[in-house]
Amino acid sequence: KKGLRKDLEFLVEMPSTSGSNIDPTPVPFNISPDSLENVTAQVLATIPKFSINGKLHKSKCPITQPLTGEVIVDESFSPVRSIELQLVRVETVTSTQRTVKEATEIQNIQIGTGNVCRGLAIPMYMVFPRLFSCPTYACSNFKIEFEVNLVVVFGDGYMITENFPIMLYRE
């Protein structure tokens, strides 16, 4: 006779017993060639004119609820190839000699493909992956933080990224 054995991983989630006191303030954004950072004046002169705006509905998110928002391409002289949302986990370890920071992309969702309609609100909706995300944590020598990147890829090869630090918490 052979012994039967099977390992099974399961997650337990308890409902919240108290209301959340975290302020759900929206985070508006406006991206244009004038708002870009880390771009030389020579490269900036070659970037086609564009204007993108929108908002994240909140930057402090319960880990059990999706990140939501909207993005609107007001104008773009170059066709848009895609619009993506990236979830990035940033782990920081600090010692007396130095600080080591490592960012890992844990999820990428394409929310727009092709030359999207101008002036149309494109919804953002990202469910946090249960096995790769956790509440934001910080202590004296170790931090786990999260960021969301909005990436717009244009047809002529240019790519712009807008970064939003977010705080995840468990209700």
Residue frames as a rotation matrix with the C-alpha (Angstrom) as fourth column:
LYS 1
0.573 0.819 0.000 0.00
0.819 -0.573 0.000 0.00
0.000 0.000 -1.000 0.00
LYS 2
-0.508 -0.675 0.534 1.11
0.656 -0.706 -0.268 3.50
0.558 0.214 0.802 -0.82
GLY 3
-0.265 0.369 -0.891 0.44
0.748 -0.504 -0.431 6.38
-0.608 -0.781 -0.143 1.50
LEU 4
0.187 0.398 0.898 -1.59
0.852 -0.521 0.054 9.15
0.490 0.755 -0.436 -0.06
ARG 5
-0.107 -0.255 -0.961 -0.50
0.706 -0.700 0.107 12.70
-0.700 -0.668 0.255 0.52
LYS 6
0.067 0.126 0.990 -1.39
0.848 -0.530 0.010 15.98
0.526 0.838 -0.142 -1.06
ASP 7
-0.622 -0.292 -0.727 -0.34
0.622 -0.748 -0.231 19.50
-0.476 -0.596 0.647 -0.15
LEU 8
0.097 0.722 0.685 -2.91
0.875 -0.389 0.287 22.21
0.474 0.572 -0.669 -0.68
GLU 9
-0.899 -0.373 -0.230 -2.50
0.435 -0.822 -0.369 25.92
-0.051 -0.431 0.901 -0.16
PHE 10
0.104 0.952 0.288 -5.53
0.858 -0.232 0.459 27.96
0.504 0.200 -0.840 0.81
LEU 11
-0.851 -0.328 0.410 -6.16
0.157 -0.904 -0.398 31.55
0.501 -0.274 0.821 1.83
VAL 12
-0.092 0.809 -0.581 -8.50
0.995 0.092 -0.029 32.72
0.030 -0.581 -0.814 4.57
GLU 13
-0.772 -0.080 0.631 -10.09
0.177 -0.980 0.092 36.15
0.611 0.183 0.770 4.40
MET 14
-0.421 0.609 -0.672 -12.10
0.868 0.056 -0.493 37.65
-0.262 -0.791 -0.552 7.24
PRO 15
0.274 0.569 0.775 -14.67
0.699 -0.672 0.246 40.38
0.661 0.474 -0.581 6.68
SER 16
-0.677 -0.522 0.519 -13.91
0.123 -0.776 -0.619 43.80
0.726 -0.355 0.589 8.07
THR 17
-0.121 0.625 -0.772 -15.38
0.976 0.215 0.022 44.59
0.180 -0.751 -0.636 11.49
SER 18
0.038 0.100 -0.994 -14.83
0.481 -0.874 -0.069 48.36
-0.876 -0.476 -0.081 11.38
GLY 19
0.912 0.324 0.252 -15.32
0.384 -0.454 -0.804 51.08
-0.146 0.830 -0.538 8.80
SER 20
0.006 -0.953 0.304 -12.32
0.991 -0.035 -0.130 52.50
0.134 0.302 0.944 6.99
ASN 21
0.609 0.135 -0.782 -11.07
0.415 -0.894 0.169 55.97
-0.676 -0.428 -0.600 7.97
ILE 22
-0.487 -0.862 0.138 -8.85
0.549 -0.180 0.816 56.39
-0.679 0.473 0.561 4.90
ASP 23
0.095 0.494 -0.864 -9.70
-0.298 -0.815 -0.498 59.37
-0.950 0.305 0.069 2.71
PRO 24
0.086 -0.024 0.996 -10.59
0.769 0.637 -0.051 58.30
-0.634 0.770 0.074 -0.86
THR 25
0.287 -0.030 -0.957 -9.22
-0.276 -0.960 -0.053 61.44
-0.917 0.280 -0.284 -2.54
PRO 26
0.885 0.034 0.465 -9.05
0.416 0.395 -0.819 61.17
-0.212 0.918 0.336 -6.37
VAL 27
-0.064 -0.959 -0.275 -5.67
0.244 -0.282 0.928 61.68
-0.968 -0.008 0.252 -8.03
PRO 28
0.913 0.403 -0.064 -6.08
0.055 -0.277 -0.959 63.75
-0.405 0.872 -0.275 -11.22
PHE 29
-0.155 -0.982 0.107 -3.33
0.399 0.037 0.916 63.79
-0.904 0.185 0.386 -13.84
ASN 30
0.918 0.278 -0.282 -2.55
-0.131 -0.459 -0.879 65.65
-0.374 0.844 -0.385 -17.04
ILE 31
0.031 -0.923 0.384 0.25
0.446 0.357 0.821 64.46
-0.895 0.145 0.423 -19.34
SER 32
0.991 0.131 -0.003 1.60
0.058 -0.456 -0.888 66.57
-0.118 0.880 -0.460 -22.20
PRO 33
0.410 -0.902 0.133 5.06
0.620 0.168 -0.767 67.16
0.669 0.397 0.628 -23.72
ASP 34
0.098 -0.354 0.930 5.49
-0.387 -0.874 -0.292 70.10
0.917 -0.332 -0.223 -21.31
SER 35
0.662 0.248 0.707 4.91
-0.745 0.116 0.657 67.88
0.081 -0.962 0.262 -18.25
LEU 36
0.836 -0.363 -0.412 7.51
0.244 0.918 -0.314 65.24
0.492 0.162 0.856 -19.19
GLU 37
0.686 -0.676 0.269 10.57
-0.607 -0.329 0.723 64.81
-0.400 -0.660 -0.636 -16.95
ASN 38
0.044 -0.803 0.595 13.98
-0.039 0.594 0.804 63.32
-0.998 -0.058 -0.005 -17.77
VAL 39
0.539 0.136 0.831 13.73
0.808 0.197 -0.556 64.45
-0.239 0.971 -0.003 -21.41
THR 40
-0.530 -0.780 -0.334 16.35
0.581 -0.620 0.527 66.63
-0.618 0.085 0.782 -23.07
ALA 41
0.038 0.523 -0.851 15.27
-0.289 -0.810 -0.511 69.72
-0.957 0.265 0.120 -25.00
GLN 42
-0.666 -0.364 -0.651 16.59
-0.717 0.069 0.694 68.16
-0.208 0.929 -0.307 -28.22
VAL 43
-0.926 0.377 0.002 14.39
0.371 0.910 0.185 65.05
0.068 0.172 -0.983 -27.83
LEU 44
-0.328 0.845 -0.421 11.43
0.446 -0.254 -0.858 67.12
-0.832 -0.470 -0.294 -26.60
ALA 45
-0.338 0.147 -0.930 11.46
-0.647 -0.754 0.116 69.05
-0.684 0.641 0.350 -29.90
THR 46
-0.823 -0.039 -0.567 10.88
-0.499 0.527 0.688 65.79
0.272 0.849 -0.453 -31.83
ILE 47
-0.823 0.566 0.042 8.01
0.430 0.670 -0.605 64.47
-0.371 -0.480 -0.795 -29.68
PRO 48
-0.573 0.687 0.447 4.62
0.354 -0.285 0.891 64.90
0.739 0.669 -0.080 -31.37
LYS 49
-0.705 0.383 0.596 2.05
-0.650 -0.685 -0.329 67.05
0.282 -0.620 0.732 -29.56
PHE 50
-0.332 0.651 -0.682 -0.35
0.392 0.753 0.528 65.16
0.858 -0.092 -0.506 -27.28
SER 51
-0.557 0.225 0.799 -2.60
-0.755 -0.537 -0.376 65.74
0.344 -0.813 0.469 -24.29
ILE 52
-0.214 0.420 -0.882 -3.76
0.267 0.894 0.361 62.96
0.940 -0.158 -0.303 -21.98
ASN 53
-0.582 0.050 0.812 -5.67
-0.730 -0.471 -0.495 63.43
0.358 -0.881 0.311 -18.74
GLY 54
0.100 0.656 -0.748 -7.69
0.046 0.748 0.662 61.42
0.994 -0.101 0.045 -16.28
LYS 55
-0.010 -0.103 0.995 -7.78
-0.948 -0.315 -0.042 60.35
0.318 -0.943 -0.095 -12.67
LEU 56
-0.694 -0.070 -0.716 -7.22
0.233 0.920 -0.316 57.48
0.681 -0.386 -0.622 -10.29
HIS 57
0.346 0.922 0.174 -10.28
0.076 -0.212 0.974 57.28
0.935 -0.324 -0.143 -8.06
LYS 58
0.926 -0.141 0.350 -8.01
-0.375 -0.239 0.896 56.84
-0.043 -0.961 -0.274 -5.03
SER 59
0.146 -0.952 -0.269 -4.34
-0.575 0.139 -0.806 56.31
0.805 0.272 -0.528 -4.20
LYS 60
-0.726 -0.242 0.643 -5.06
-0.675 0.428 -0.601 54.51
-0.130 -0.871 -0.474 -0.91
CYS 61
-0.057 0.674 -0.736 -6.72
-0.788 0.422 0.448 51.25
0.613 0.606 0.507 -1.91
PRO 62
0.321 0.208 0.924 -8.16
-0.722 0.685 0.096 48.31
-0.613 -0.698 0.370 0.00
ILE 63
-0.684 -0.723 -0.093 -6.29
-0.624 0.515 0.588 45.26
-0.377 0.460 -0.803 -1.26
THR 64
-0.586 0.534 0.609 -9.57
0.411 0.844 -0.344 43.36
-0.698 0.049 -0.715 -1.69
GLN 65
0.585 0.796 -0.154 -11.04
0.295 -0.386 -0.874 45.94
-0.755 0.466 -0.461 -4.08
PRO 66
0.272 -0.500 0.823 -9.87
0.962 0.130 -0.239 46.87
0.013 0.856 0.516 -7.58
LEU 67
-0.538 -0.464 -0.704 -7.91
0.314 -0.885 0.344 49.98
-0.782 -0.036 0.622 -8.47
THR 68
0.252 0.706 0.662 -10.18
0.940 -0.017 -0.340 52.13
-0.229 0.708 -0.668 -10.63
GLY 69
-0.258 -0.279 -0.925 -9.94
0.075 -0.960 0.269 55.32
-0.963 0.000 0.268 -12.62
GLU 70
0.730 0.464 0.501 -10.12
0.539 0.060 -0.840 56.66
-0.420 0.884 -0.206 -16.14
VAL 71
-0.442 -0.853 -0.278 -7.82
0.306 -0.435 0.847 58.01
-0.843 0.290 0.453 -18.84
ILE 72
0.740 0.669 0.068 -8.78
0.361 -0.310 -0.879 60.31
-0.567 0.675 -0.471 -21.72
VAL 73
-0.480 -0.811 0.335 -6.65
0.756 -0.189 0.627 60.98
-0.445 0.554 0.703 -24.79
ASP 74
0.302 0.595 -0.745 -7.69
0.160 -0.802 -0.575 64.53
-0.940 0.054 -0.337 -25.64
GLU 75
0.884 -0.074 -0.461 -5.37
-0.462 -0.284 -0.840 64.88
-0.069 0.956 -0.286 -28.62
SER 76
0.173 -0.875 0.452 -2.42
0.074 0.469 0.880 63.14
-0.982 -0.119 0.146 -30.20
PHE 77
0.385 -0.104 -0.917 -0.72
-0.848 -0.431 -0.307 64.07
-0.363 0.896 -0.254 -33.46
SER 78
-0.675 -0.570 -0.469 0.79
-0.678 0.729 0.090 60.57
0.291 0.379 -0.879 -33.53
PRO 79
0.306 0.833 -0.461 -1.46
-0.474 0.554 0.685 57.48
0.825 0.009 0.564 -33.46
VAL 80
-0.001 -0.212 0.977 -1.65
-0.974 0.221 0.047 55.64
-0.226 -0.952 -0.207 -30.14
ARG 81
-0.432 -0.204 -0.878 -0.56
-0.503 0.863 0.047 52.00
0.748 0.462 -0.476 -30.31
SER 82
0.065 0.477 -0.877 -1.55
0.564 0.707 0.426 50.95
0.823 -0.522 -0.223 -26.77
ILE 83
-0.014 -0.015 1.000 -2.33
-0.753 -0.657 -0.020 52.13
0.657 -0.754 -0.002 -23.25
GLU 84
0.046 -0.092 -0.995 -1.26
0.334 0.940 -0.072 49.88
0.941 -0.329 0.074 -20.36
LEU 85
0.631 0.084 0.771 -1.47
-0.695 -0.382 0.609 49.77
0.346 -0.920 -0.183 -16.57
GLN 86
-0.053 -0.705 -0.707 1.48
0.099 0.701 -0.707 48.22
0.994 -0.107 0.032 -14.74
LEU 87
0.930 0.215 0.297 1.47
-0.284 -0.092 0.955 47.25
0.233 -0.972 -0.025 -11.08
VAL 88
0.086 -0.984 -0.158 4.97
-0.046 0.155 -0.987 47.41
0.995 0.092 -0.032 -9.59
ARG 89
0.936 0.064 -0.345 6.09
0.328 0.195 0.924 46.16
0.127 -0.979 0.161 -6.16
VAL 90
0.274 -0.862 0.427 9.04
-0.292 -0.497 -0.817 48.13
0.917 0.099 -0.387 -4.73
GLU 91
0.850 -0.095 -0.519 11.06
0.488 0.516 0.704 46.41
0.201 -0.852 0.484 -1.99
THR 92
0.366 -0.725 0.583 13.62
-0.383 -0.688 -0.616 48.46
0.848 0.003 -0.530 -0.09
VAL 93
0.720 -0.278 -0.635 16.18
0.662 0.551 0.509 47.12
0.208 -0.787 0.581 2.39
THR 94
0.587 -0.503 0.634 18.28
-0.390 -0.862 -0.324 49.59
0.710 -0.057 -0.702 4.38
SER 95
0.550 -0.513 -0.659 21.44
0.805 0.535 0.255 48.75
0.222 -0.671 0.707 6.30
THR 96
0.578 -0.371 -0.726 24.04
0.318 -0.717 0.620 50.96
-0.751 -0.590 -0.297 7.91
GLN 97
-0.489 -0.871 0.052 26.19
0.354 -0.144 0.924 50.95
-0.797 0.471 0.378 4.77
ARG 98
-0.965 0.100 -0.240 23.63
-0.260 -0.411 0.874 51.31
-0.011 0.906 0.423 1.98
THR 99
-0.087 0.987 0.134 20.06
-0.455 0.080 -0.887 51.09
-0.886 -0.138 0.443 0.74
VAL 100
-0.981 -0.151 0.125 19.01
0.023 0.546 0.838 48.52
-0.195 0.824 -0.532 -1.85
LYS 101
-0.126 0.964 -0.233 15.80
-0.555 -0.264 -0.789 49.09
-0.822 0.030 0.568 -3.78
GLU 102
-0.965 -0.140 0.219 14.30
0.081 0.639 0.765 46.57
-0.248 0.756 -0.606 -6.20
ALA 103
-0.198 0.920 -0.338 11.21
-0.780 -0.357 -0.514 47.14
-0.594 0.162 0.788 -8.33
THR 104
-0.915 -0.021 0.402 9.34
0.156 0.903 0.401 44.17
-0.371 0.430 -0.823 -9.82
GLU 105
-0.495 0.792 -0.358 6.50
-0.844 -0.341 0.414 44.38
0.206 0.507 0.837 -12.31
ILE 106
-0.841 0.193 0.505 3.84
-0.118 0.846 -0.520 42.02
-0.528 -0.497 -0.689 -11.00
GLN 107
0.004 0.861 0.508 0.98
0.721 0.349 -0.598 42.73
-0.693 0.369 -0.620 -13.38
ASN 108
-0.866 -0.211 -0.453 0.46
-0.159 -0.742 0.651 44.44
-0.473 0.636 0.609 -16.74
ILE 109
-0.056 0.924 0.379 -3.00
0.676 0.315 -0.666 45.11
-0.735 0.219 -0.642 -18.19
GLN 110
-0.945 -0.160 0.284 -3.64
0.324 -0.558 0.764 46.60
0.036 0.814 0.579 -21.62
ILE 111
-0.298 0.876 -0.379 -6.61
0.447 -0.223 -0.866 48.96
-0.843 -0.428 -0.325 -21.25
GLY 112
0.621 0.468 -0.629 -6.48
-0.353 -0.549 -0.758 50.45
-0.700 0.692 -0.175 -24.74
THR 113
-0.256 -0.699 0.668 -5.24
0.457 0.521 0.721 49.06
-0.852 0.490 0.186 -28.03
GLY 114
-0.099 0.159 0.982 -4.93
0.980 -0.153 0.124 50.73
0.170 0.975 -0.140 -31.38
ASN 115
-0.877 -0.204 0.435 -5.55
0.219 -0.976 -0.016 54.39
0.428 0.081 0.900 -32.06
VAL 116
-0.467 0.721 -0.513 -8.12
0.849 0.202 -0.488 55.02
-0.248 -0.663 -0.706 -29.31
CYS 117
0.278 0.696 0.662 -10.96
0.766 -0.576 0.285 57.52
0.579 0.428 -0.694 -29.76
ARG 118
-0.789 -0.532 0.305 -10.11
0.300 -0.769 -0.565 61.06
0.536 -0.355 0.766 -28.72
GLY 119
-0.560 0.537 0.631 -12.11
-0.695 -0.719 -0.006 62.47
0.450 -0.442 0.776 -25.82
LEU 120
0.434 0.716 -0.546 -13.44
-0.290 0.686 0.668 59.05
0.853 -0.131 0.506 -24.74
ALA 121
0.136 -0.342 0.930 -13.00
-0.990 -0.019 0.138 58.05
-0.030 -0.940 -0.341 -21.07
ILE 122
0.071 -0.225 -0.972 -11.20
-0.273 0.933 -0.236 54.68
0.959 0.282 0.005 -21.01
PRO 123
0.829 0.315 0.461 -11.86
-0.505 0.071 0.860 52.91
0.239 -0.946 0.218 -17.69
MET 124
-0.420 -0.899 -0.122 -9.01
-0.600 0.376 -0.706 51.63
0.680 -0.223 -0.698 -15.52
TYR 125
0.690 0.605 0.397 -9.83
-0.713 0.470 0.521 48.49
0.129 -0.642 0.756 -13.56
MET 126
-0.172 -0.831 -0.529 -7.09
-0.448 0.545 -0.709 46.41
0.877 0.115 -0.466 -11.94
VAL 127
0.924 0.381 0.016 -7.68
-0.225 0.510 0.830 43.61
0.309 -0.771 0.557 -9.45
PHE 128
0.133 -0.921 0.365 -4.67
-0.989 -0.145 -0.006 43.17
0.059 -0.360 -0.931 -7.17
PRO 129
0.178 -0.099 -0.979 -3.13
-0.312 0.938 -0.151 39.69
0.933 0.332 0.136 -7.62
ARG 130
0.890 0.371 0.266 -3.60
-0.352 0.188 0.917 37.81
0.290 -0.909 0.298 -4.39
LEU 131
0.796 -0.589 -0.138 -0.28
0.598 0.734 0.320 35.94
-0.087 -0.337 0.937 -4.41
PHE 132
-0.096 -0.907 0.409 1.96
0.913 -0.244 -0.327 38.86
0.397 0.342 0.852 -5.45
SER 133
-0.243 0.034 0.969 0.57
-0.129 -0.992 0.002 41.79
0.961 -0.125 0.245 -3.49
CYS 134
-0.144 0.147 -0.978 0.19
0.948 0.303 -0.094 42.58
0.283 -0.941 -0.184 0.19
PRO 135
0.895 0.421 -0.148 -0.59
0.447 -0.845 0.295 45.65
0.000 -0.330 -0.944 2.27
THR 136
0.371 -0.765 0.526 2.01
-0.071 -0.588 -0.805 48.42
0.926 0.261 -0.273 2.07
TYR 137
0.845 -0.172 -0.506 4.54
0.533 0.342 0.773 47.90
0.040 -0.924 0.381 4.88
ALA 138
0.298 -0.794 0.530 7.30
-0.064 -0.571 -0.819 50.10
0.952 0.210 -0.221 6.24
CYS 139
0.899 -0.177 -0.400 9.65
0.420 0.087 0.904 49.73
-0.124 -0.980 0.153 9.20
SER 140
0.634 -0.655 -0.411 13.09
-0.326 -0.708 0.627 51.12
-0.702 -0.263 -0.662 9.96
ASN 141
-0.382 -0.918 -0.106 15.08
-0.529 0.123 0.840 48.83
-0.758 0.377 -0.532 7.64
PHE 142
-0.872 0.139 0.469 12.54
0.418 0.711 0.566 47.25
-0.255 0.690 -0.678 5.27
LYS 143
-0.331 0.797 -0.505 9.70
-0.534 -0.599 -0.597 48.55
-0.778 0.072 0.624 3.09
ILE 144
-0.673 0.276 0.686 7.23
0.689 0.571 0.446 47.04
-0.269 0.773 -0.574 0.63
GLU 145
-0.317 0.533 -0.785 5.53
-0.266 -0.844 -0.465 49.69
-0.910 0.061 0.410 -1.47
PHE 146
-0.103 0.362 0.926 3.47
0.838 0.533 -0.115 49.65
-0.536 0.765 -0.358 -4.66
GLU 147
-0.541 -0.054 -0.840 3.28
-0.333 -0.903 0.273 51.87
-0.773 0.427 0.470 -7.72
VAL 148
0.387 0.619 0.684 1.02
0.600 0.395 -0.696 51.97
-0.701 0.679 -0.218 -10.74
ASN 149
-0.689 -0.600 -0.406 2.48
-0.002 -0.559 0.829 53.06
-0.725 0.572 0.384 -14.06
LEU 150
0.634 0.773 0.026 0.29
0.112 -0.058 -0.992 54.35
-0.766 0.631 -0.124 -16.86
VAL 151
-0.514 -0.849 0.119 2.19
0.143 0.052 0.988 53.57
-0.846 0.525 0.095 -20.08
VAL 152
0.710 0.659 -0.250 1.18
-0.124 -0.232 -0.965 55.07
-0.693 0.716 -0.082 -23.42
VAL 153
-0.394 -0.793 0.464 2.93
0.386 0.316 0.867 53.71
-0.834 0.521 0.182 -26.53
PHE 154
0.307 0.443 -0.842 2.66
-0.529 -0.656 -0.538 55.78
-0.791 0.611 0.033 -29.69
GLY 155
0.914 0.166 0.370 2.77
0.188 0.635 -0.750 54.42
-0.359 0.755 0.549 -33.23
ASP 156
0.741 -0.671 0.033 6.03
-0.307 -0.382 -0.872 56.21
0.597 0.635 -0.489 -34.00
GLY 157
0.130 -0.717 -0.684 7.86
0.464 0.654 -0.597 54.36
0.876 -0.240 0.418 -31.19
TYR 158
-0.574 -0.317 0.755 7.69
-0.440 -0.658 -0.611 56.95
0.691 -0.683 0.238 -28.43
MET 159
0.067 0.549 -0.833 6.59
0.629 0.625 0.462 55.67
0.774 -0.555 -0.304 -25.02
ILE 160
-0.364 -0.138 0.921 5.58
-0.522 -0.789 -0.325 57.78
0.772 -0.599 0.215 -22.03
THR 161
-0.185 0.243 -0.952 5.12
0.677 0.734 0.056 56.57
0.712 -0.634 -0.300 -18.47
GLU 162
-0.053 0.236 0.970 3.31
-0.608 -0.778 0.156 58.32
0.792 -0.582 0.185 -15.63
ASN 163
-0.576 -0.302 -0.760 4.03
0.345 0.753 -0.561 56.91
0.741 -0.585 -0.329 -12.16
PHE 164
0.212 0.699 0.683 1.55
-0.596 -0.461 0.658 56.86
0.774 -0.546 0.319 -9.26
PRO 165
-0.902 -0.421 -0.096 2.64
-0.163 0.538 -0.827 55.65
0.400 -0.730 -0.553 -5.80
ILE 166
0.185 0.983 0.010 -0.27
-0.455 0.077 0.887 53.84
0.871 -0.169 0.462 -4.14
MET 167
-0.717 -0.303 0.628 -0.84
-0.697 0.282 -0.660 52.53
0.023 -0.910 -0.413 -0.64
LEU 168
-0.132 0.652 -0.747 -2.51
-0.190 0.723 0.664 49.15
0.973 0.229 0.029 -0.24
TYR 169
-0.715 -0.052 0.698 -4.22
-0.699 0.007 -0.715 48.27
0.032 -0.999 -0.041 3.02
ARG 170
-0.699 0.502 -0.510 -6.37
0.381 0.864 0.328 45.49
0.605 0.035 -0.795 4.40
GLU 171
-0.187 0.733 0.654 -9.78
-0.586 -0.617 0.525 46.50
0.788 -0.285 0.545 5.71
